[in-house]
Amino acid sequence: MTQGTPFEITNYSDPNDVLLSYFGRVNYDYSSKYLFSATFRTDGSSKFARGNRWGYFPSAALAWRVSSEPFMESTKTWLDDMKLRFSYGTAGNNNIPSGQLTQEYEAKATTWINGYTSYWAPSKTMSNPDLKWETTVTRNLGLDYTLLNGKLSGTLEAYWNTTKDLLILYPVSGTGYDNQYRNMGETENKGFEASVNWVALDKKNFGLTVGANISFNKNKIKSLGLLQTMSNDLTQSYWVSSEIGQDYWIEVGGSVGKMYGYVSDGRYEVSDFERYDATTDTWILKDGVSTSTAVGTARPGMMKLKDLDDSGDANGDKDKRVIGDANPLHTGGFNINARLYGFDLVANFNWSYGNDIYNANKIEYTTTSKYLYRNLTSDMAAGKRWTNVDASGNMVTDMTQLADMNKNTSTWSPYTNKYIFSDWAVEDGSFLRLSTLTLGYTLPKS
């Protein structure tokens, strides 16, 4: 690096990515009963401009070994150790691409400028010289314990974390750019965690140890930052949302991970139509049957969406709602360690309960959308999906014949105008998984 400050530009081809950090720590221990630790950290990043470049992040922790107090003397027969602890700290995040302080330019191809095949133009991301560190404040209260000569041990812990000045790539339509990195919004996570380890057997030739943990977390959006006057907003995953608009709902007081989309109403049956009009090559719906123009022009076998606002057409935000939540009610795991005459067995399980999955593959591979050729999943296998073509390859418009052809099918026709995100593609993400299983044997020394 050349002389000068560590943040001087030394690479003129790519933006600098320099991080310079200093930290110090103080520890204090009084009779292994009262424990104190304090840390001060400062970080400087080339991703931020002067004035915002440095972030300062202090933290401290206190612990009290309650079991060492004189008034706990009567518990010595069963309580080996018990420690109460509390910590408070801050941490910074600069996890954004370099080069956001000044406007980047890109080389783009063109055939419209005489004599030139490329030109320089601003990137689609607007610069922002006012960016600063994202900061997370953590607060933890915990209890560690060991009982019955070490046979039973575990922890209980409650936490409360808040993150402010989130670094977010935010859409800025109407500016001539697509998006811009901004510091905006504040989130909160509160939760409780518990773990326990039990030595059930510990003999010379055999033993058994069991452990388990569980975690509860509640996520909350406290602020939308620059949108202080707004209580909710929409964002997108760029899966199905690229064709139907936003597919995630964010709301002050709500949680991150709320899925937003249509509600499935099955498919259009032949009985939903009055007749087929050969002159206009259209199917005429019966009175009272709503259309779903988000999917396409109504026809037998087409995917059907619920008309939530009773407008007669399931299309647009008025016919969407929150249809899933990615946040589990609780997660955890348990493990078993066993040994028997040289053999040893280790099994580790983990679980998640109460979370939903946005199955974008299920959407993409059960519809042709606007594409001519597409591999489809078994949900769309012949005999399961609706078909409008008979065995000879002829289009069927006779209502009686069409209904008879599809009486044993269960899903709609794979053809739609665009991808559609509905609650049909939201699945229960709960699971119990055996993550590792190990069986071993130790050869005797002889």
N, C-alpha and C positions, 0 to 999 in steps of 0.2 A: 504494500500500500504506500502511496506517495506521502510526503510530509503534509501536515495539516490535521484537521479533525478527522476522526474515524468515519464520519459520514459524508466526506467529500466524494463527488462523483469520480470514480476511477475506472468505470466500465461504460463506454459510450455506445455499446451495442445492445446491452440489456440493462434494465433498471437494477440499481443496487439492492441487495438484501443483506444488511449488516445489523447485527444485534450485539450490543455491548452491555454487560451486566455487572453490578457490584452487589454484594450482600455480606451481612455480618450477623452473628448469632451469639446470644448470651444464654448460658444454662446455669441454674442454681438448684442445689440439692441439699436439703436439711434433714439429716438422719434418715434418709430414704423414705421420709414421711411427707414432706412438702416439696413439691417439684415445680420449677418454673423455667420456661423457655421463651425467649423473644427473638424474633428475626426481623431484620429490615432489609428489603431488597429494592433496588432501583434498576430499571431496564431502559435502555435507549434503542430506538429502532429507526432505521433509515426509511421505513414506510410512512413515517409521519414527518410533518414540517417542523421547523424551529418553533418553539413555544409549546408544541404538543408532543415533541419527540420523546421526552422522558416521562416514565410512569413510576410512581412510588408506592410500594406495596408492603406495609408492615403486617406482622402477625404475632400472636402471643398464645401461650398455652399454660394452664395451671392444672396440677394434679395433687390429689390428697389421698394418701394411703390410709384409709379409714381403719383397716384391720390392725394397724400398728398403734392405735390409740389405747390408752389404759382402760377406757370404759368398754373396750371390746375384748377384754381378757377372757370373759366367760364363753366366748365363741371359738376359742382356740381348738376345741375338740373336733370341730367340723368345718370351720372357716379357715382356709389357708391364707388367702389374700383377697382383699377387696379395695379397689382404687376408683375414686371418682375424679373425672377430668372434664375440663372445659377449654375450648380453644376458640379463638377469633382471628380471622386473617383475611387478607386480600390477595388476589392474583390477577395478572393482566393477560390479555390476549391480543395478538396482532396478526391473526391468521387470515390475511387478505393478500392478494397478489401485489407484488411491488409495482411501483410506477403509477400510482393513482393520484399523485400530487399535481402532476402536469398532464396535459392532454396528449395521449399517445396517437401516433399516426401509423397507418397501415398501407402497404402497397396492395393495390387492387387492380384486377385485369379489366380491360375495356376494349371495345372495338369502335367506339364512338368518337374518339379524338384522333384527328388525322395525323398519321405518322407516329403515333404512340400506342403501345400495347398495355401500358400500366400507368397508374397515377397514385399520388399520395392523398389520403383522406383521413380525417379523424376517425378513431375507432368508435364503435357503438356504445362504449362505456364512457360517460362524462367524468372528467377529473374532479377531484375534491380536495383542495389544499387544507381544509379544516378538520380532517380526520384525526382522531386521537385514540388512545388505548381503550379497549373494552375492559371493564373491571367487574370481577366477581367477588362478593363478600361472603365468607363462609362462617357459620357459627355451629359448633358441635358440643353436645353434652353427652358424656358416655360413662358407663359403669363397667369395669372389668372385674371378674370374680373367679376364684378357684376354690373348690370345696372337696371335702372327703379325701384328703391326702392326694389331691391332684386327679382324682377320678372324674370329677365334673368341673368343667370350666366354660367360660363364655363371655359374651359382651352384650350390652344393651346400649343403643346409641340413637339419639335424636339429632336432627340437623335442620338448618334453615339457611338456604343459600339464595342470594339475590344477585342478578347480573344486570348492569346498567350500561348505557352507551354501546349497545350491541352493534357490531359491525355487520351490516346487512346490505346485500346487493338489491337495491330498490328500483322498481320500474319508474321511469320518468317520461311517460308518453307526452307528446306535444312539445318537447324541447328540441327535437331533432336527434336525440339520442335514445337508446333503448333503456339504459339503466345507469345507476350511479351508486358507488359504495357510500354509505352514510352511517353515522352513529345515531341510532334511534331505538327507542323502546326500552322496556325493563321487564324482566321475567323473574319468577320466584319458584324455588323448589323447596318443599318441606317434606320431611319423611322420617321414618323410623326403621332401624335395622336391628336384628337380633341374631346371635349365633350361639351355638352350644356344642360342646364336645364331651362325649361320655366314654370312658374306658370301662366297658362292661365286664371284660375278662382280661386278666394279665397273668397267665401262668407260664411255666417254663416251656411247655410244648404247644401251647395254644393261647390265642388271645383274640379279642374282638373290640374294636373301637368304632363308634358311630358319631358322626357330626352332621349338623344341619344349620342352615341360615335362611332367613326370610327378610325381605325388604319391601316397604311400602313407600311410595313416592307420589306427591301431589304437585303437579306443575300448574302454574298460574301466570297469565299475562297481566302485568300491572300497568303497563303503559304502551301505547303505540308510537311514542316518541314525538316526531314532528306532527303527527296527526292527533294532536291533543283534543281537537273538537270532535273527533270520530270515536265511537265506541266499538266499531268493528270494521273489518276489512277482509278482502279476499286475496289469496295468493295461489300460485300454481306450481305443480311438480314438473311440468313440461313432458308429461306422459300423454294421457288422454286430454289433458287441459290445453294442449297445443291446438286442438281442434274444437273443443266445446267451451273453452274459457277456463276460469279459475276452478280448482278442485279442492282447495283447502280453505277453511274458515278460521279466521283469527279474531278474537273478541276480548276486550278488556274484561277481566274477571274469569275468562275461560282458560283453556289450556292449549298448548301447541299440539298439533296432530289431529285436529278435527277434520274429517273427510267430508267433502261437500259435493253433492251430485243429485242425480235423478233417482226416483223410486221406481223399480221395475213393476210392471203390471202384466208380466207374462208375454203373450204374443197375440196378434190379431188372428182370430179364428174365422172360418168362412161364415159362421153365424153372425159375425159383426157387420156383415155387408148386405146391402139390399140387392145388389146385382153387379154384373160386370158390363161396362159400356164399351163395346167393341169399336165404336166410332172414334172415341177419344182415347182408347186403350187405358182406361182408368177403372178403378173399383169404387163404387159409390157406397159410403158408410151409411148405416142406419142412423136415424135421428137419436141423439143422446149418446152416441159413441164418439169419444174425443179422438182427435188426430194427434200424431206425434211427429210434427215436422222437424224436430231435432234429429230424428232418425231418417226420415224421408217420406215420400208420398205413400199413404196407407195402402196396403195390399194384404191379402191373406198370408199368414206366416211371418209377417214382419215383427220385429221387436216392438213391444208396446210399453209406454211409460205412463205413470199416473199423472192425471191432470189435477195437481194439488190446489190450484186457484179457481177451478171450475170455469175456466175461460173457453173451454172447448178445444184447446190445443196445449199439449204438454211440450213446452218449449221456453227456454230462458230461465232467468234466476227465480222467477216467481213459482216455478215448478221444481226447484231444487231445495234441498235442506241438508242438515248435518246427518250423514248416514253411517259414520264410523268414527272410532276413536283409537288412535295408535297406542294410547297409554294403558299399560296393564294395571290391574288392581294390586297385584303383588307379584314379585319374582323371588326366586330362591333356589336352593339346592340342598342335597344331602349326600353323604359319602359313607361307605362301609369299608373298613380295613380289617381283614381277618387273617390269621395264621394258624397252621396246624401241622406239626411235625415236618417242618421244612417247606411246606407249601404256604404261599401267601396270595391273598386275593384283595384287589382294590377295585371298587366300583364307585364312580362319580355320576350323580344325576343332577340335572338342573331343570327348572320349570319357569313358565310364565303363564299368568292367568288373567283373562279379562281384556286382552288387547285385540284389536282388529288389524287385518292385513289388507292393504290396497293391492289386489292382484292384477297388475297391469298386463301380465302375460295372458291371463284369462280373457281379457278384453281383446288384446291384439290377435290372439290365435283362435278366436271363435267368430271372427268377422273378416270379410274380405275388404271392408271399408271401400276406399276408392281404388284399390289395387286389383289387378287382374289375376295374379297368381299368389297364393298364400297357403302355407302349411297350416292345417287346423288341428286342434286337439281332439281327443276322443269324444268330447261333448258334442262335436259336430260330425260324428261319424255317420255314414249312410245308415238309414234306419232310425236314427235318433233325431236328426235335423229335419226341419220342414223342407219339402221340395215342391216346386211348381212344374216339374218336368216329368213326363211319364217314362216308361222303360224304353220307348223308341226315340226319346230325345225331343219330343214335342211339348211345347208350352200348353199347359192345361188351364182353361178358363171356365170349364163347366163346374159349377159350384158343388154338385153332388159328387162328381168324380174326384174333385180336389179334396173334399172333406174325407172321402173314403181312402184316398192315397195316404193321408197323413194322420189317420186315426190312432196309429200306434207310435207316432213320433212325440218327442217330449220337449224339444228346444226349437227356437225360431230359425228362420232362414239366416245364413251368415252374411247376406248382403245388406249393407247399410251405407248411407251417404258419408258417414264419418264415424270415428270412434265415439262410443258413448260410455260414460262412467255412471253406473247406477249401483244400488245396494246389492245387486246380484253379484258384483265383482268384489264386494267387501266380505271377507271371510274371518271366521274365528281364528285368532292366532295363538290361542292357548295350547300349551304342549308340556309334556313331561318327557325328557330325553335322557337316555343313558349315554353320556358323553364319552366316557372312557371305561374300559374294563380290562384289567390286567391280572393274569394268573402267572405266578412264578414258582420256581422251586430252587432251593438252595442246597447244593450238594454238601454232604457231610465232610468234615475235614479228613476223615480216614478214607 
